[in-house]
Amino acid sequence: MSGAGHDTNQLATIAPAGMFFIACRAGRSHCPEEWADLADWAAGVHALALTALRLDQTQFSS
């Protein structure tokens, strides 16, 4: 669970919205010390791609 709102708060007023988070070193984000390893980026992209495919199948299946 995250308290982050970002732009999703605004988007959610007109359409369903969600966010993906990836692990950052020491849990630091939105600061100069923020860092995410390439493997964590890849895991986030993979999760996003799988979600997009699943939503596409759900929305357009007959």
Chimera marker file (.cmm) of the C-alpha trace (Angstrom):
<marker_set name="trace">
<marker id="1" x="0.000" y="0.000" z="0.000" r="1" g="1" b="0" radius="0.5"/>
<marker id="2" x="1.280" y="3.414" z="-0.885" r="1" g="1" b="0" radius="0.5"/>
<marker id="3" x="0.115" y="6.855" z="0.009" r="1" g="1" b="0" radius="0.5"/>
<marker id="4" x="1.385" y="8.134" z="-3.321" r="1" g="1" b="0" radius="0.5"/>
<marker id="5" x="-1.174" y="9.882" z="-5.449" r="1" g="1" b="0" radius="0.5"/>
<marker id="6" x="0.765" y="11.394" z="-8.306" r="1" g="1" b="0" radius="0.5"/>
<marker id="7" x="-1.283" y="12.126" z="-11.407" r="1" g="1" b="0" radius="0.5"/>
<marker id="8" x="-3.420" y="9.047" z="-10.847" r="1" g="1" b="0" radius="0.5"/>
<marker id="9" x="-5.661" y="11.008" z="-8.482" r="1" g="1" b="0" radius="0.5"/>
<marker id="10" x="-6.605" y="13.327" z="-11.316" r="1" g="1" b="0" radius="0.5"/>
<marker id="11" x="-6.884" y="10.634" z="-13.981" r="1" g="1" b="0" radius="0.5"/>
<marker id="12" x="-9.119" y="8.514" z="-11.759" r="1" g="1" b="0" radius="0.5"/>
<marker id="13" x="-11.782" y="11.235" z="-11.852" r="1" g="1" b="0" radius="0.5"/>
<marker id="14" x="-12.404" y="10.436" z="-15.533" r="1" g="1" b="0" radius="0.5"/>
<marker id="15" x="-11.281" y="6.815" z="-15.983" r="1" g="1" b="0" radius="0.5"/>
<marker id="16" x="-10.207" y="3.763" z="-14.014" r="1" g="1" b="0" radius="0.5"/>
<marker id="17" x="-6.566" y="4.221" z="-13.026" r="1" g="1" b="0" radius="0.5"/>
<marker id="18" x="-3.801" y="2.412" z="-11.222" r="1" g="1" b="0" radius="0.5"/>
<marker id="19" x="-0.083" y="2.578" z="-10.638" r="1" g="1" b="0" radius="0.5"/>
<marker id="20" x="2.848" y="0.207" z="-10.802" r="1" g="1" b="0" radius="0.5"/>
<marker id="21" x="5.679" y="0.586" z="-8.344" r="1" g="1" b="0" radius="0.5"/>
<marker id="22" x="9.149" y="-0.865" z="-8.574" r="1" g="1" b="0" radius="0.5"/>
<marker id="23" x="11.536" y="-1.418" z="-5.703" r="1" g="1" b="0" radius="0.5"/>
<marker id="24" x="13.945" y="1.412" z="-4.982" r="1" g="1" b="0" radius="0.5"/>
<marker id="25" x="17.135" y="1.021" z="-2.973" r="1" g="1" b="0" radius="0.5"/>
<marker id="26" x="16.383" y="1.525" z="0.738" r="1" g="1" b="0" radius="0.5"/>
<marker id="27" x="12.809" y="2.460" z="-0.167" r="1" g="1" b="0" radius="0.5"/>
<marker id="28" x="13.938" y="5.954" z="-1.174" r="1" g="1" b="0" radius="0.5"/>
<marker id="29" x="12.012" y="7.726" z="-3.912" r="1" g="1" b="0" radius="0.5"/>
<marker id="30" x="11.517" y="11.275" z="-5.103" r="1" g="1" b="0" radius="0.5"/>
<marker id="31" x="14.915" y="12.288" z="-3.753" r="1" g="1" b="0" radius="0.5"/>
<marker id="32" x="18.487" y="12.483" z="-5.067" r="1" g="1" b="0" radius="0.5"/>
<marker id="33" x="19.299" y="9.098" z="-3.488" r="1" g="1" b="0" radius="0.5"/>
<marker id="34" x="16.574" y="7.304" z="-5.435" r="1" g="1" b="0" radius="0.5"/>
<marker id="35" x="17.913" y="4.300" z="-7.345" r="1" g="1" b="0" radius="0.5"/>
<marker id="36" x="16.328" y="1.254" z="-8.923" r="1" g="1" b="0" radius="0.5"/>
<marker id="37" x="18.256" y="-1.693" z="-10.322" r="1" g="1" b="0" radius="0.5"/>
<marker id="38" x="17.737" y="-2.706" z="-13.944" r="1" g="1" b="0" radius="0.5"/>
<marker id="39" x="16.228" y="-6.023" z="-12.802" r="1" g="1" b="0" radius="0.5"/>
<marker id="40" x="13.559" y="-4.142" z="-10.838" r="1" g="1" b="0" radius="0.5"/>
<marker id="41" x="12.784" y="-1.958" z="-13.854" r="1" g="1" b="0" radius="0.5"/>
<marker id="42" x="12.480" y="-5.095" z="-15.982" r="1" g="1" b="0" radius="0.5"/>
<marker id="43" x="10.118" y="-6.696" z="-13.465" r="1" g="1" b="0" radius="0.5"/>
<marker id="44" x="7.937" y="-3.580" z="-13.498" r="1" g="1" b="0" radius="0.5"/>
<marker id="45" x="7.828" y="-3.450" z="-17.295" r="1" g="1" b="0" radius="0.5"/>
<marker id="46" x="6.998" y="-7.159" z="-17.380" r="1" g="1" b="0" radius="0.5"/>
<marker id="47" x="4.122" y="-6.692" z="-14.933" r="1" g="1" b="0" radius="0.5"/>
<marker id="48" x="2.814" y="-3.747" z="-16.952" r="1" g="1" b="0" radius="0.5"/>
<marker id="49" x="2.982" y="-5.727" z="-20.211" r="1" g="1" b="0" radius="0.5"/>
<marker id="50" x="1.173" y="-8.722" z="-18.701" r="1" g="1" b="0" radius="0.5"/>
<marker id="51" x="-1.513" y="-6.438" z="-17.309" r="1" g="1" b="0" radius="0.5"/>
<marker id="52" x="-1.996" y="-4.719" z="-20.662" r="1" g="1" b="0" radius="0.5"/>
<marker id="53" x="-2.350" y="-8.079" z="-22.394" r="1" g="1" b="0" radius="0.5"/>
<marker id="54" x="-4.833" y="-9.314" z="-19.810" r="1" g="1" b="0" radius="0.5"/>
<marker id="55" x="-6.905" y="-6.131" z="-20.040" r="1" g="1" b="0" radius="0.5"/>
<marker id="56" x="-6.876" y="-6.382" z="-23.833" r="1" g="1" b="0" radius="0.5"/>
<marker id="57" x="-8.155" y="-9.970" z="-23.671" r="1" g="1" b="0" radius="0.5"/>
<marker id="58" x="-10.810" y="-9.028" z="-21.122" r="1" g="1" b="0" radius="0.5"/>
<marker id="59" x="-12.043" y="-5.988" z="-23.005" r="1" g="1" b="0" radius="0.5"/>
<marker id="60" x="-12.147" y="-7.489" z="-26.475" r="1" g="1" b="0" radius="0.5"/>
<marker id="61" x="-12.934" y="-11.143" z="-25.967" r="1" g="1" b="0" radius="0.5"/>
<marker id="62" x="-16.206" y="-12.382" z="-27.385" r="1" g="1" b="0" radius="0.5"/>
<link id1="1" id2="2" r="1" g="1" b="0" radius="0.2"/>
<link id1="2" id2="3" r="1" g="1" b="0" radius="0.2"/>
<link id1="3" id2="4" r="1" g="1" b="0" radius="0.2"/>
<link id1="4" id2="5" r="1" g="1" b="0" radius="0.2"/>
<link id1="5" id2="6" r="1" g="1" b="0" radius="0.2"/>
<link id1="6" id2="7" r="1" g="1" b="0" radius="0.2"/>
<link id1="7" id2="8" r="1" g="1" b="0" radius="0.2"/>
<link id1="8" id2="9" r="1" g="1" b="0" radius="0.2"/>
<link id1="9" id2="10" r="1" g="1" b="0" radius="0.2"/>
<link id1="10" id2="11" r="1" g="1" b="0" radius="0.2"/>
<link id1="11" id2="12" r="1" g="1" b="0" radius="0.2"/>
<link id1="12" id2="13" r="1" g="1" b="0" radius="0.2"/>
<link id1="13" id2="14" r="1" g="1" b="0" radius="0.2"/>
<link id1="14" id2="15" r="1" g="1" b="0" radius="0.2"/>
<link id1="15" id2="16" r="1" g="1" b="0" radius="0.2"/>
<link id1="16" id2="17" r="1" g="1" b="0" radius="0.2"/>
<link id1="17" id2="18" r="1" g="1" b="0" radius="0.2"/>
<link id1="18" id2="19" r="1" g="1" b="0" radius="0.2"/>
<link id1="19" id2="20" r="1" g="1" b="0" radius="0.2"/>
<link id1="20" id2="21" r="1" g="1" b="0" radius="0.2"/>
<link id1="21" id2="22" r="1" g="1" b="0" radius="0.2"/>
<link id1="22" id2="23" r="1" g="1" b="0" radius="0.2"/>
<link id1="23" id2="24" r="1" g="1" b="0" radius="0.2"/>
<link id1="24" id2="25" r="1" g="1" b="0" radius="0.2"/>
<link id1="25" id2="26" r="1" g="1" b="0" radius="0.2"/>
<link id1="26" id2="27" r="1" g="1" b="0" radius="0.2"/>
<link id1="27" id2="28" r="1" g="1" b="0" radius="0.2"/>
<link id1="28" id2="29" r="1" g="1" b="0" radius="0.2"/>
<link id1="29" id2="30" r="1" g="1" b="0" radius="0.2"/>
<link id1="30" id2="31" r="1" g="1" b="0" radius="0.2"/>
<link id1="31" id2="32" r="1" g="1" b="0" radius="0.2"/>
<link id1="32" id2="33" r="1" g="1" b="0" radius="0.2"/>
<link id1="33" id2="34" r="1" g="1" b="0" radius="0.2"/>
<link id1="34" id2="35" r="1" g="1" b="0" radius="0.2"/>
<link id1="35" id2="36" r="1" g="1" b="0" radius="0.2"/>
<link id1="36" id2="37" r="1" g="1" b="0" radius="0.2"/>
<link id1="37" id2="38" r="1" g="1" b="0" radius="0.2"/>
<link id1="38" id2="39" r="1" g="1" b="0" radius="0.2"/>
<link id1="39" id2="40" r="1" g="1" b="0" radius="0.2"/>
<link id1="40" id2="41" r="1" g="1" b="0" radius="0.2"/>
<link id1="41" id2="42" r="1" g="1" b="0" radius="0.2"/>
<link id1="42" id2="43" r="1" g="1" b="0" radius="0.2"/>
<link id1="43" id2="44" r="1" g="1" b="0" radius="0.2"/>
<link id1="44" id2="45" r="1" g="1" b="0" radius="0.2"/>
<link id1="45" id2="46" r="1" g="1" b="0" radius="0.2"/>
<link id1="46" id2="47" r="1" g="1" b="0" radius="0.2"/>
<link id1="47" id2="48" r="1" g="1" b="0" radius="0.2"/>
<link id1="48" id2="49" r="1" g="1" b="0" radius="0.2"/>
<link id1="49" id2="50" r="1" g="1" b="0" radius="0.2"/>
<link id1="50" id2="51" r="1" g="1" b="0" radius="0.2"/>
<link id1="51" id2="52" r="1" g="1" b="0" radius="0.2"/>
<link id1="52" id2="53" r="1" g="1" b="0" radius="0.2"/>
<link id1="53" id2="54" r="1" g="1" b="0" radius="0.2"/>
<link id1="54" id2="55" r="1" g="1" b="0" radius="0.2"/>
<link id1="55" id2="56" r="1" g="1" b="0" radius="0.2"/>
<link id1="56" id2="57" r="1" g="1" b="0" radius="0.2"/>
<link id1="57" id2="58" r="1" g="1" b="0" radius="0.2"/>
<link id1="58" id2="59" r="1" g="1" b="0" radius="0.2"/>
<link id1="59" id2="60" r="1" g="1" b="0" radius="0.2"/>
<link id1="60" id2="61" r="1" g="1" b="0" radius="0.2"/>
<link id1="61" id2="62" r="1" g="1" b="0" radius="0.2"/>
</marker_set>
